[in-house]
Amino acid sequence: MNRDNICNKELIILIFNFYISTYLLFNMGGMVKQDAWIATIVAIIFSLPFMLIYGKIMSFYPKKNLFQILEIIFGKIVGIFFSVIIIVYLFVLSSFILRDFVDFVRITSMRNTPSLAIMILIGILSTYFLKQGIQCIVAWSKFFLRIIGLFFVVTLLFLIPHMRLQNLYPIFENGIMEILKASFALVTFPFTEIFIFTTFFDSVIPNKKSKNVFFIGLLISSFAVIGFIISNILLLGGEIYSNTYFSGYESIKRLTIQGEFQRLEIIVTTAFTIVQFLEMNFCILGICKGIKNIFKLKSYKRIVSVIMIIVVIMSKVVSISIMDYQYFDQHYWPIIGLVIQIIFPIIICIIAFIKSKFKKNKNN
């Protein structure tokens, strides 16, 4: 198989990786404390229709990525304009992901290491993986998912005695409106962020089931993310969960096993490092595909190094505190997500549908 082609099942694995990279560690929905799991379920339900929209767009144009579709639908000039907006969005997203990555590594294990040194190391690894092709990323995902899955099942069993059912109560303490607000924030981050996968959907070998991969990917991932969030709340309680940015890491710190194996939070550190690394690569791959399409390059692999350098510089420039990042995430990112991940795809889908109907009528 071509190293730049993947099947539906492999894309679903990548989608699963994308979602757990967020819920594995962060206090998602923390603004509603112990009701965060309810907000997550509501957000998943609200997000499912958009997964169908993403799939429908891709079904109209098999073996095409988002940037190619934009030029087909809007024409070259307008299509390039929208492509640039998507590329800027991906640059911002990838720089924030890298910043999160570095902050976590420094807080947990490498406090005295300069952030730039960690960024450069990650950049070199990312460049290597992307130049090897998307199949390399898939192989990495498959291998480590088995290991991470096994570790977390075992860890969860040891953590059960530390869980307190009363930590889930009182239910709906924050009110329906606050839960809905939290749900909307979760729809834009992380659930509809999966829209970035349309930027390299040309790598997916098309068949009749391809239009359902986003829907199936979210559906499968939902069991894992709900499990993660409920476990964290049972261990920490709503108040601590809300006030702890790296809640997954804090939960694992509650576990102590006598003897050789102690401080098992290293499992979370390793798991988060792996999946966050993959999430950043998805964004950079999308950027490379977009620039390749705009400038009609033969291969995106020639520009990977340059793109990675820009992302590292942007991430270093965006040196905001965790509290500032949380504020940005809660107040500004939902607006960006609403426009890029929800309104924009709906417009694309409607135009693609009209053009498809017009083409069929013309042929008849």
For each residue, the residues with C-beta under 8 A, 3 or more apart:
1: 5 135
2: 5 133 135
3: 132 133 134 135 136
4: 133 134 135 203
5: 1 2 134 135 203 204 205
6: 10 11 14 134 135 138 203 204 205
7: 10 11 204 205
8: 11 12 204 205 207 209 210 213
9: 12 13
10: 6 7 13 14 138 142
11: 6 7 8 14 15 197 204 213 217
12: 8 9 15 16 213 216 217 220
13: 9 10 16 17 138 141 142 145
14: 6 10 11 17 18 137 138 141 197 278 282
15: 11 12 18 19 194 197 213 214 217 218 221
16: 12 13 19 20 145 217 220 221 224
17: 13 14 20 21 141 145 275 278 279
18: 14 15 21 22 190 193 194 197 278 279 282
19: 15 16 22 23 190 191 194 217 218 221 224 225
20: 16 17 23 24 221 224 225 228 275
21: 17 18 24 25 272 275 276 278 279
22: 18 19 25 26 28 189 190 225 279
23: 19 20 26 28 190 224 225 228 229 248
24: 20 21 228 248 268 271 272 275
25: 21 22 104 246 247 248 249 268 272
26: 22 23 245 246 247 248
27: 30 36 232 241 242 243 244 245 246 247
28: 22 23 36 40 186 190 225 229
29: 32 35 36 37 39 40 43 182 183 185 186 229
30: 27 33 36 241 242 243 244 247
31: 178 181 182 185 242 330
32: 29 35 36 38 39 174 178 179 182 242
33: 30 36 173 174 238 239 241 242
34: 37 167 168 169 170 171 173 233 237 238 241
35: 29 32 38 39 171 172 173 174 178 179 182 238
36: 27 28 29 30 32 33 39 40 182 229 233 238 241 242
37: 29 34 40 41 168 226 229 230 233
38: 32 35 41 42 171 172 179
39: 29 32 35 36 42 43 179 180 182 183 186
40: 28 29 36 37 43 44 183 186 225 226 229
41: 37 38 44 45 222 226
42: 38 39 45 46 179 180 183
43: 29 39 40 46 47 182 183 184 186 187 191
44: 40 41 47 48 191 218 222 225 226
45: 41 42 48
46: 42 43 49 183 184 187
47: 43 44 50 51 187 191 192 218
48: 44 45 51 52 215 218 219
49: 46 52 53
50: 47 53 54 187 191 192 195 341 342 345
51: 47 48 54 55 194 214 215 217 218
52: 48 49 55 56 211 214 215
53: 49 50 56 57 345 346 349
54: 50 51 57 58 194 195 197 198 214 345
55: 51 52 58 59 210 211 212 213 214 215
56: 52 53 59 60 211 349 352 353
57: 53 54 60 61 66 69 198 345 348 349 352
58: 54 55 61 62 64 198 201 204 210 211
59: 55 56 62 210 211
60: 56 57 69 352 353 356
61: 57 58 64 68 69 72 352
62: 58 59 206 210
63: 202 206
64: 58 61 68 69 72 201 202
65: 68 69 198 199 200 201 202 203 289 293
66: 57 69 70 86 198 199 201 286 290
67: 70 71 79 83 86 199 289 290 293 294
68: 61 64 65 71 72 202 293
69: 57 60 61 64 65 66 72 73 198 348 352
70: 66 67 73 74 78 79 80 82 83 86 348
71: 67 68 74 75 76 79 80 83 293
72: 61 64 68 69 79
73: 69 70 79 348 351 352 355
74: 70 71 78 79 82 351
75: 71 78 79
76: 71 79 80
77: 80 81
78: 70 74 75 81 82
79: 67 70 71 72 73 74 75 76 82 83
80: 70 71 76 77 83 84 294
81: 77 78 84 85
82: 70 74 78 79 85 86 344
83: 67 70 71 79 80 86 87 290 293 294
84: 80 81 87 88 294
85: 81 82 88 89 340
86: 66 67 70 82 83 89 90 199 286 290 340
87: 83 84 90 91 286 287 290 291
88: 84 85 91 92
89: 85 86 92 93 336 340
90: 86 87 93 94 196 199 283 284 286 287 290
91: 87 88 94 95 287 310 311 314
92: 88 89 95 96 314
93: 89 90 96 97 193 196 283
94: 90 91 97 98 280 283 284 287 311 315
95: 91 92 98 99 311 314 315 318
96: 92 93 99 100 315 318 325
97: 93 94 100 101 276 279 280 283
98: 94 95 101 102 119 122 280 311 312 315
99: 95 96 102 103 315 318 319 320 325
100: 96 97 103 104 276 325
101: 97 98 104 105 118 122 273 276 277 280
102: 98 99 105 106 115 118 119 122 315
103: 99 100 106 107 115 322
104: 25 100 101 107 108 246 249 269 272 273 276
105: 101 102 108 109 110 113 118 269 273
106: 102 103 109 110 111 113 115 118
107: 103 104 111 246
108: 104 105 246 249 265 269
109: 105 106 266 269
110: 105 106 113 118
111: 106 107
112:
113: 105 106 110 117 118
114: 117 118
115: 102 103 106 118 119 316
116: 119 120 312 316
117: 113 114 120 121
118: 101 102 105 106 110 113 114 115 121 122
119: 98 102 115 116 122 123 312 315 316
120: 116 117 123 124 312
121: 117 118 124 125
122: 98 101 102 118 119 125 126 277 280
123: 119 120 126 127 308 309 311 312
124: 120 121 127 128
125: 121 122 128 129 277
126: 122 123 129 130 277 280 281 284 308
127: 123 124 130 131 304 305 308
128: 124 125 131 132
129: 125 126 132 136 137 140 281
130: 126 127 133 137 281 284 285 288 301 304
131: 127 128 301 304
132: 3 128 129 135 136
133: 2 3 4 130 136
134: 3 4 5 6 137 138 200 203 285
135: 1 2 3 4 5 6 132 138 139
136: 3 129 132 133 139 140
137: 14 129 130 134 140 141 278 281 285
138: 6 10 13 14 134 135 141 142
139: 135 136 142 143
140: 129 136 137 143 144 274 278
141: 13 14 17 137 138 144 145 278
142: 10 13 138 139 145 146
143: 139 140 146 147
144: 140 141 147 148 274 275
145: 13 16 17 141 142 148 149
146: 142 143 149 150
147: 143 144 150 151
148: 144 145 151 152 271 274 275
149: 145 146 152 153
150: 146 147 153 154
151: 147 148 154 155 267 271
152: 148 149 155 156 267 271
153: 149 150 156 157
154: 150 151 157 158
155: 151 152 158 159 252 255 264 267
156: 152 153 159 160 231
157: 153 154 160
158: 154 155 161 255 257
159: 155 156 162 163 231 235 251 252 254 255
160: 156 157 163
161: 158
162: 159 235 254 255
163: 159 160 167 231 234 235
164: 167 234 235 237
165: 168 169 234
166: 169
167: 34 163 164 233 234 235 236 237 238
168: 34 37 165 171 230 233 234
169: 34 165 166
170: 34 173
171: 34 35 38 168
172: 35 38 175 176 179
173: 33 34 35 170 238
174: 32 33 35 178 179
175: 172 178 179
176: 172 179 180
177: 180 181
178: 31 32 35 174 175 181 182
179: 32 35 38 39 42 172 174 175 176 182 183
180: 39 42 176 177 183 184
181: 31 177 178 184 185
182: 29 31 32 35 36 39 43 178 179 185 186
183: 29 39 40 42 43 46 179 180 186 187
184: 43 46 180 181 187 188 334
185: 29 31 181 182 188 189 329 330 333 334
186: 28 29 39 40 43 182 183 189 190 191
187: 43 46 47 50 183 184 191 192 337 342
188: 184 185 191 192 193 333 334 336 337 338 341 342
189: 22 185 186 193 329 333 334 337
190: 18 19 22 23 28 186 193 194
191: 19 43 44 47 50 186 187 188 194 218
192: 47 50 187 188 195 337 341 342
193: 18 93 188 189 190 196 337 341
194: 15 18 19 51 54 190 191 197 214 217 218
195: 50 54 192 198 340 341 345
196: 90 93 193 199 282 283 286
197: 11 14 15 18 54 194 200 201 214 282
198: 54 57 58 65 66 69 195 201 345
199: 65 66 67 86 90 196 285 286 287 289 290
200: 65 134 197 203 282 285 286 289
201: 58 64 65 66 197 198 204
202: 63 64 65 68 289
203: 4 5 6 65 134 200
204: 5 6 7 8 11 58 201 210 213
205: 5 6 7 8
206: 62 63 210
207: 8 210
208: 211
209: 8 212 213
210: 8 55 58 59 62 204 206 207 213
211: 52 55 56 58 59 208
212: 55 209 215 216
213: 8 11 12 15 55 204 209 210 216 217
214: 15 51 52 54 55 194 197 217 218
215: 48 51 52 55 212 218 219
216: 12 212 213 219 220
217: 11 12 15 16 19 51 194 213 214 220 221
218: 15 19 44 47 48 51 191 194 214 215 221 222
219: 48 215 216 222
220: 12 16 216 217 223 224
221: 15 16 19 20 217 218 224 225
222: 41 44 218 219 225 226
223: 220 226 227
224: 16 19 20 23 220 221 227 228
225: 19 20 22 23 28 40 44 221 222 228 229
226: 37 40 41 44 222 223 229 230
227: 223 224 230 231
228: 20 23 24 224 225 231 232 248
229: 23 28 29 36 37 40 225 226 232 233
230: 37 168 226 227 233 234
231: 156 159 163 227 228 234 235 251
232: 27 228 229 235 236 241 247 248 251
233: 34 36 37 167 168 229 230 236 237 238 241
234: 163 164 165 167 168 230 231
235: 159 162 163 164 167 231 232 251 254
236: 167 232 233 240 241 244 247 250 251 254
237: 34 164 167 233 240 241
238: 33 34 35 36 167 173 233 241 242
239: 33 242 243
240: 236 237 243 244 247 250
241: 27 30 33 34 36 232 233 236 237 238 244 247
242: 27 30 31 32 33 36 238 239
243: 27 30 239 240
244: 27 30 236 240 241 247 250
245: 26 27 322 326
246: 25 26 27 104 107 108 249 250
247: 25 26 27 30 232 236 240 241 244 250 251
248: 23 24 25 26 228 232 251 252 268 272
249: 25 104 108 246 252 253 265 268 269 272
250: 236 240 244 246 247 253 254
251: 159 231 232 235 236 247 248 254
252: 155 159 248 249 255 264 265 267 268
253: 249 250 263 265
254: 159 162 235 236 250 251
255: 155 158 159 162 252 264 265
256: 262 263
257: 158 261 262 264
258: 262
259: 262
260:
261: 257 264
262: 256 257 258 259
263: 253 256 266
264: 155 252 255 257 261 267
265: 108 249 252 253 255 268 269
266: 109 263 269 270
267: 151 152 155 252 264 270 271
268: 24 25 248 249 252 265 271 272
269: 104 105 108 109 249 265 266 272 273
270: 266 267 273 274
271: 24 148 151 152 267 268 274 275
272: 21 24 25 104 248 249 268 269 275 276
273: 101 104 105 269 270 276 277
274: 140 144 148 270 271 277 278
275: 17 20 21 24 144 148 271 272 278 279
276: 21 97 100 101 104 272 273 279 280
277: 101 122 125 126 273 274 280 281
278: 14 17 18 21 137 140 141 274 275 281 282
279: 17 18 21 22 97 275 276 282 283
280: 94 97 98 101 122 126 276 277 283 284 311
281: 126 129 130 137 277 278 284 285
282: 14 18 196 197 200 278 279 285 286
283: 90 93 94 97 196 279 280 286 287
284: 90 94 126 130 280 281 287 288 304 307 308 311
285: 130 134 137 199 200 281 282 288 289 300
286: 66 86 87 90 196 199 200 282 283 289 290
287: 87 90 91 94 199 283 284 290 291 307
288: 130 284 285 291 292 300 301 303 304 307
289: 65 67 199 200 202 285 286 292 293 300
290: 66 67 83 86 87 90 199 286 287 293 294
291: 87 287 288 294 295 297 300 303 307
292: 288 289 295 296 297 299 300 303
293: 65 67 68 71 83 289 290 296
294: 67 80 83 84 290 291
295: 291 292
296: 292 293
297: 291 292 300 302 303
298: 302
299: 292 302
300: 285 288 289 291 292 297 303 304
301: 130 131 288 304
302: 297 298 299
303: 288 291 292 297 300 306 307
304: 127 130 131 284 288 300 301 307 308
305: 127 308 309
306: 303 309 310
307: 284 287 288 291 303 304 310 311
308: 123 126 127 284 304 305 311 312
309: 123 305 306 312 313
310: 91 306 307 313 314
311: 91 94 95 98 123 280 284 307 308 314 315
312: 98 116 119 120 123 308 309 315 316
313: 309 310 316 317
314: 91 92 95 310 311 317 318
315: 94 95 96 98 99 102 119 311 312 318
316: 115 116 119 312 313 319
317: 313 314
318: 95 96 99 314 315
319: 99 316
320: 99 324 325 328
321: 324 325
322: 103 245 325 326
323: 326 327
324: 320 321 327 328
325: 96 99 100 320 321 322 328 329
326: 245 322 323 329 330
327: 323 324 330 331
328: 320 324 325 331 332 333
329: 185 189 325 326 332 333
330: 31 185 326 327 333 334
331: 327 328 334
332: 328 329 335 336
333: 185 188 189 328 329 330 336 337
334: 184 185 188 189 330 331 337 338
335: 332 338 339
336: 89 188 332 333 339 340
337: 187 188 189 192 193 333 334 340 341 342
338: 188 334 335 341 342 343
339: 335 336 342 343 344
340: 85 86 89 195 336 337 343 344
341: 50 188 192 193 195 337 338 344 345
342: 50 187 188 192 337 338 339 345 346
343: 338 339 340 346 347
344: 82 339 340 341 347 348
345: 50 53 54 57 195 198 341 342 348 349
346: 53 342 343 349 350
347: 343 344 350 351
348: 57 69 70 73 344 345 351 352
349: 53 56 57 345 346 352 353
350: 346 347 353 354
351: 73 74 347 348 354 355
352: 56 57 60 61 69 73 348 349 355 356
353: 56 60 349 350 356 357
354: 350 351 357 358
355: 73 351 352 358 359
356: 60 352 353 359 360
357: 353 354 360 361
358: 354 355 361 362
359: 355 356 362 363
360: 356 357 363 364
361: 357 358 364
362: 358 359
363: 359 360
364: 360 361
